[in-house]
Amino acid sequence: MSKEILAPLAGKIIQLNIEVGVAVEEDEEILVIEAMKMETPVFAPASGTIESIRVSAGDEVEEDQVLAVIGD
């Protein structure tokens, strides 16, 4: 079962720490969003393999936007 990684807030993606096909552990930092000059890390909600990444560094995102998908 796939698990979507959602943006916790609106902001700009300033760092991606993942690639498609890479295994991640639950609570591993996978990217960083900047909003109002504050950096907010986003963590993997579950362990698995990155199936897709739907954003790039520099992209502006909205709250609850799907950033990436983790598969089993």
C-alpha positions as CSV (number, residue, x, y, z in Angstrom):
1,M,0.0,0.0,0.0
2,S,1.4,3.4,-1.0
3,K,1.6,6.3,1.5
4,E,1.5,9.9,0.3
5,I,3.8,12.5,1.9
6,L,1.9,15.8,2.2
7,A,3.2,19.3,2.7
8,P,2.5,20.3,6.3
9,L,2.4,24.0,5.3
10,A,2.6,26.2,2.2
11,G,6.1,27.3,1.3
12,K,9.1,26.7,-1.0
13,I,11.0,23.4,-1.3
14,I,14.6,24.2,-0.5
15,Q,16.2,20.8,-0.1
16,L,15.3,17.3,-1.3
17,N,17.1,14.4,0.4
18,I,15.4,11.6,-1.6
19,E,15.4,10.0,-5.0
20,V,13.0,7.6,-6.7
21,G,13.8,4.0,-5.8
22,V,15.6,4.8,-2.5
23,A,14.5,3.1,0.7
24,V,13.6,5.4,3.6
25,E,12.9,4.7,7.3
26,E,9.9,6.1,9.2
27,D,10.7,9.5,10.6
28,E,13.7,10.0,8.2
29,E,14.0,13.6,7.0
30,I,13.2,13.6,3.3
31,L,13.0,17.3,2.4
32,V,12.9,20.8,3.8
33,I,10.3,23.5,3.2
34,E,10.9,27.2,3.8
35,A,8.1,29.5,4.9
36,M,8.5,33.0,6.3
37,K,12.3,32.5,6.6
38,M,11.8,29.4,8.8
39,E,12.9,26.0,7.6
40,T,10.6,23.1,8.3
41,P,11.8,19.5,7.8
42,V,9.4,16.9,6.4
43,F,9.8,13.4,7.7
44,A,8.8,10.1,6.1
45,P,5.4,8.9,7.6
46,A,6.4,5.3,7.1
47,S,9.2,3.0,6.0
48,G,9.4,1.9,2.4
49,T,10.7,2.8,-1.1
50,I,10.2,6.2,-2.8
51,E,7.9,5.5,-5.7
52,S,7.5,9.0,-7.0
53,I,8.6,12.6,-6.2
54,R,6.2,15.3,-7.3
55,V,8.2,18.4,-6.5
56,S,11.7,19.8,-7.1
57,A,13.9,22.1,-5.2
58,G,12.6,25.6,-5.7
59,D,9.0,24.7,-6.2
60,E,6.3,26.6,-4.3
61,V,3.8,24.2,-2.6
62,E,0.5,24.5,-0.9
63,E,-0.5,23.0,2.4
64,D,-1.6,19.3,2.0
65,Q,-0.1,19.1,-1.5
66,V,1.3,15.6,-2.3
67,L,5.1,15.9,-2.3
68,A,6.1,12.2,-2.8
69,V,4.8,8.7,-2.5
70,I,6.3,5.8,-0.5
71,G,5.5,2.2,-1.5
72,D,6.0,-0.9,0.6
